Amino acid sequence: MFGLSELAITLIVVAAVLAVKKLPELTRSAGKSARILKSEARAARDADEPGTPRVIQGETVEREDPGTDTGPRG
């Protein structure tokens, strides 16, 4: 019969085999979380320094029909 130590070793081996499939996803998620944390820490540090210009990254969106602009007229 199996003792407690053999059962523990078997469970560890099964968990390791199952974890190998998820390992790339877990490392990718950890890297993404680290990048977000780093950028938030940098933003908090930059917010403490007055007079520093702030650049917000974004993307340019092309309009499909420029004649349908409903924004304010100036």
C-alpha positions as CSV (number, residue, x, y, z in Angstrom):
1,M,0.0,0.0,0.0
2,F,0.9,3.6,-0.4
3,G,2.2,5.5,2.5
4,L,1.8,9.2,3.1
5,S,5.2,10.1,1.5
6,E,4.5,8.1,-1.7
7,L,1.1,9.8,-2.0
8,A,2.7,13.2,-1.5
9,I,5.3,12.5,-4.2
10,T,2.7,11.2,-6.6
11,L,0.6,14.3,-6.1
12,I,3.6,16.6,-6.7
13,V,4.5,14.8,-9.9
14,V,0.9,15.0,-11.2
15,A,0.7,18.7,-10.3
16,A,4.1,19.3,-12.1
17,V,2.9,17.5,-15.2
18,L,-0.4,19.5,-15.3
19,A,1.4,22.8,-14.6
20,V,3.8,22.4,-17.5
21,K,0.9,23.1,-19.9
22,K,0.0,26.3,-18.1
23,L,3.6,27.5,-17.6
24,P,3.9,29.7,-20.8
25,E,0.5,31.4,-20.0
26,L,1.6,32.0,-16.4
27,T,4.9,33.5,-17.3
28,R,3.3,35.8,-19.9
29,S,0.7,37.0,-17.4
30,A,3.5,37.6,-14.8
31,G,5.5,39.6,-17.3
32,K,2.5,41.7,-18.3
33,S,1.7,42.4,-14.6
34,A,5.3,43.4,-14.0
35,R,5.2,45.9,-16.9
36,I,1.9,47.4,-15.7
37,L,3.2,47.7,-12.1
38,K,6.4,49.3,-13.4
39,S,4.6,51.9,-15.6
40,E,2.2,52.7,-12.7
41,A,5.1,53.3,-10.3
42,R,6.8,55.5,-12.9
43,A,3.6,57.5,-13.4
44,A,3.2,57.9,-9.7
45,R,6.8,59.1,-9.4
46,D,6.4,61.5,-12.3
47,A,3.1,62.9,-10.8
48,D,5.1,63.9,-7.7
49,E,7.4,66.1,-9.8
50,P,5.6,69.4,-10.7
51,G,6.3,71.1,-14.0
52,T,7.2,67.8,-15.8
53,P,5.3,67.5,-19.0
54,R,3.2,64.4,-19.2
55,V,3.0,62.4,-22.5
56,I,0.0,60.0,-22.9
57,Q,0.5,57.3,-25.5
58,G,-2.4,56.7,-27.8
59,E,-3.3,55.8,-31.4
60,T,-4.6,57.8,-34.3
61,V,-8.1,56.8,-35.5
62,E,-9.0,57.5,-39.0
63,R,-12.6,58.7,-39.6
64,E,-14.6,56.8,-42.2
65,D,-16.7,59.8,-43.3
66,P,-15.4,63.3,-42.4
67,G,-18.7,64.9,-43.4
68,T,-20.6,63.4,-40.5
69,D,-18.7,65.2,-37.7
70,T,-21.2,66.1,-34.9
71,G,-18.6,67.8,-32.7
72,P,-18.7,71.5,-31.7
73,R,-18.2,74.0,-34.5
74,G,-15.7,76.8,-33.9
